[in-house]
Amino acid sequence: MVSADFARNVVGIIGNIISFGLFLSPLPTFWRIIKAKDVEEFKVDPYVATLLNCMLWVFYGIPIVHPNSILVVTINGIGLVIEGTYLVIYFMYSSNKKRLRLMAMLGVEAVFMAAVICGVLLGAHTHEKRSMIVGILCVIFGAIMYASPLTVMGKVIKTKSVEYMPLPLSVVNFLNGCCWTAYALIKFDLYVTIPNGLGAIFGLVQLILYGCYYKSTPKKEKNVELPTVVNNNTVAGGNVSVTVER
């Protein structure tokens, strides 16, 4: 018979793989930003929230806080690097106003994390107390991370367009929430269950919205250079907008 520890490790490894896919799923979005050299209407909130979430989970999983949680540390450590890269790209191609907002958000996160680390290590002297304090924070900010796409979901409903809500991110977000919820339920961990259960729910809502508004999303237009008749004797070049079916 398979032990609970073995099953939990297997699900945790699968969760690491899916989470890695979750961290990589915005790549098409950021490749689009790089090519356009403009962040357009893409929101930075989900990536800032994910960065903070990763920092908290890395702190939660280290041995001096919550022993035997190496799988939590590994994937969230990778997530820190990936999310940091996304934010650098966003900073490079955003307006000054958006850059200042991003810097302010990151500054607040840095001060907050420093206060949490100092407070927990100096004020709590047992694994149970440290796990409880950091775990509660992980629940709160994990829920914020998963709820951060709500701003994008509101835009989808308002515009009846899914252009700025990438499908790969929604799919992997849903799968990630389901997998880590299963991981937490095998050997019950309340602090992992709550945020990831919410993640599964929010991911499902995003998929439903995508199904509802995909057909109403405006098709992309492509500028094609075609000759334009100015008068009976002269032909000049001009840009004509041609709809390209996706």
C-alpha positions in Angstrom: 0.0 0.0 0.0 1.3 3.5 -0.9 2.1 5.6 2.1 0.8 9.1 2.6 4.3 10.5 2.5 5.1 8.9 -0.8 1.8 10.0 -2.3 2.3 13.5 -1.0 5.8 13.7 -2.5 4.6 12.4 -5.9 1.8 15.0 -6.0 4.2 17.7 -4.8 6.6 16.9 -7.7 3.7 17.1 -10.1 2.8 20.3 -8.4 6.3 21.6 -9.0 6.1 20.8 -12.7 2.7 22.5 -13.1 3.7 25.5 -11.0 6.8 25.8 -13.3 4.4 25.8 -16.2 2.3 28.5 -14.4 5.4 30.7 -14.0 6.3 30.3 -17.7 2.7 30.7 -19.0 3.0 34.5 -19.3 5.9 34.2 -21.8 3.8 34.9 -24.9 2.5 38.0 -23.1 6.0 39.3 -22.4 7.2 38.4 -25.8 4.4 40.5 -27.2 5.5 43.4 -24.9 9.1 43.1 -26.1 8.2 43.1 -29.8 5.8 46.0 -29.4 8.1 47.8 -26.9 5.0 48.7 -25.0 3.1 47.1 -22.1 -0.2 48.2 -23.7 -3.1 47.5 -21.3 -1.5 44.5 -19.6 -1.7 44.7 -15.8 1.4 44.3 -13.6 -0.6 43.5 -10.4 -0.7 39.6 -10.9 3.1 39.5 -11.2 3.8 41.7 -8.2 1.4 39.7 -6.1 3.0 36.4 -7.3 6.5 37.8 -6.4 5.4 38.5 -2.8 3.6 35.1 -2.6 6.8 33.3 -3.7 8.9 35.1 -1.1 6.4 34.2 1.7 6.3 30.5 0.6 10.1 30.3 0.4 10.3 31.6 4.0 7.5 29.3 5.1 9.2 26.2 3.7 12.7 26.7 5.1 13.6 24.3 7.9 13.8 27.0 10.7 10.1 27.8 10.0 8.4 24.7 8.7 10.6 21.5 8.3 10.1 18.9 5.6 8.8 21.4 3.0 11.6 21.4 0.5 9.3 21.0 -2.5 7.6 24.2 -1.5 10.9 26.0 -1.3 12.3 24.8 -4.7 9.4 25.8 -6.9 8.8 29.1 -5.2 12.6 29.9 -5.4 12.4 29.3 -9.2 9.2 31.5 -9.2 11.1 34.4 -7.6 13.7 34.4 -10.4 11.0 34.1 -13.2 8.7 36.7 -11.8 11.6 39.1 -11.2 12.5 38.8 -14.9 8.9 39.6 -15.9 8.9 42.7 -13.8 12.2 43.9 -15.3 10.7 43.6 -18.8 7.5 45.4 -17.7 9.6 48.2 -16.2 11.7 48.6 -19.3 8.7 49.0 -21.6 6.2 50.9 -19.4 5.5 54.6 -19.1 7.1 56.7 -16.3 3.8 56.7 -14.4 3.6 52.9 -14.5 7.3 52.6 -13.5 6.8 54.8 -10.5 3.8 52.7 -9.4 5.7 49.5 -9.9 8.7 50.8 -7.9 6.4 51.9 -5.1 4.7 48.5 -4.9 8.1 46.7 -4.9 9.4 49.0 -2.2 6.4 48.2 0.0 6.9 44.5 -0.5 10.6 44.7 0.4 9.9 46.6 3.7 7.0 44.2 4.5 9.2 41.1 3.9 12.0 42.5 6.0 9.6 43.1 8.9 8.0 39.6 8.6 11.4 37.9 8.6 12.7 39.9 11.6 9.5 39.6 13.5 9.1 35.9 13.1 12.7 34.9 13.8 13.1 37.2 16.8 9.6 37.0 18.2 8.6 33.3 17.7 10.9 30.6 19.1 9.1 27.3 18.0 8.4 25.8 14.6 4.7 25.7 15.5 4.5 29.4 16.2 6.6 30.4 13.2 4.6 28.1 10.9 1.4 29.6 12.1 2.4 33.2 11.6 4.0 32.7 8.2 1.3 30.3 7.2 -1.5 32.8 7.9 0.4 35.4 5.9 0.7 32.9 3.0 -3.0 32.2 3.1 -3.8 36.0 3.0 -1.3 36.9 0.2 -1.8 33.6 -1.7 -5.5 34.5 -1.9 -4.5 38.0 -3.1 -2.3 36.5 -5.7 -5.0 34.2 -7.0 -7.6 37.0 -6.8 -5.3 39.6 -8.6 -6.6 38.6 -12.1 -10.0 39.9 -10.9 -8.9 43.2 -12.4 -8.4 41.6 -15.7 -11.6 39.6 -15.4 -13.5 42.8 -14.9 -11.9 44.2 -18.0 -13.0 41.1 -19.9 -16.6 41.5 -18.8 -16.6 45.3 -19.6 -15.0 45.0 -23.0 -16.4 41.5 -23.9 -12.8 40.7 -25.0 -10.3 38.1 -23.7 -7.4 39.8 -25.5 -5.7 40.7 -22.2 -6.5 37.5 -20.4 -4.1 34.8 -21.9 -5.7 31.3 -22.0 -2.5 29.4 -21.1 -2.2 31.4 -17.8 -5.8 30.7 -16.9 -5.5 26.9 -17.7 -2.3 26.4 -15.7 -3.6 28.6 -12.8 -6.6 26.2 -12.5 -4.4 23.1 -12.7 -1.9 24.5 -10.2 -4.6 25.2 -7.7 -6.1 21.7 -8.0 -2.8 20.0 -7.6 -1.5 21.8 -4.6 -4.9 21.5 -2.9 -4.6 17.7 -3.3 -1.0 17.9 -2.0 -2.3 19.8 1.1 -5.2 17.4 1.8 -3.1 14.2 1.8 -1.4 15.3 5.0 -3.7 18.1 5.9 -2.0 21.5 5.8 -4.6 24.3 6.3 -2.2 27.0 5.1 -1.6 25.3 1.8 -5.2 24.2 1.3 -7.0 27.6 1.6 -5.1 29.7 -1.0 -4.8 26.9 -3.5 -8.4 25.9 -3.2 -9.3 29.6 -4.0 -6.8 29.4 -6.9 -8.7 26.5 -8.4 -12.0 28.3 -8.1 -10.6 31.6 -9.6 -8.9 29.6 -12.4 -12.2 27.9 -13.2 -14.0 31.3 -13.3 -11.4 32.6 -15.7 -11.9 29.6 -18.0 -15.7 30.1 -18.0 -15.2 33.8 -18.9 -12.8 32.8 -21.7 -15.4 30.5 -23.1 -18.1 33.1 -22.8 -16.2 36.0 -24.5 -13.8 34.4 -26.9 -16.1 34.7 -29.9 -16.9 38.3 -29.1 -13.2 39.3 -29.0 -12.3 41.7 -31.8 -10.1 40.1 -34.5 -6.6 41.5 -34.9 -6.0 43.9 -37.7 -3.0 44.0 -39.9 -1.8 46.9 -41.9 -1.1 46.0 -45.5 0.6 48.4 -48.0 -1.8 48.7 -51.0 -1.9 51.2 -53.8 -4.5 53.9 -53.4 -5.9 55.9 -56.4 -5.5 59.6 -55.8 -6.9 60.7 -59.1 -7.3 59.3 -62.6 -3.7 59.8 -63.5 -1.8 59.2 -60.2 -1.3 56.1 -58.0 0.1 56.6 -54.5 0.9 54.1 -51.7 -1.3 53.9 -48.6 -2.0 51.7 -45.6 -5.2 49.7 -45.7 -6.5 47.9 -42.6 -7.3 44.3 -43.4 -9.0 42.0 -40.9 -7.1 38.7 -40.4 -9.1 35.8 -39.1 -7.6 33.9 -36.1 
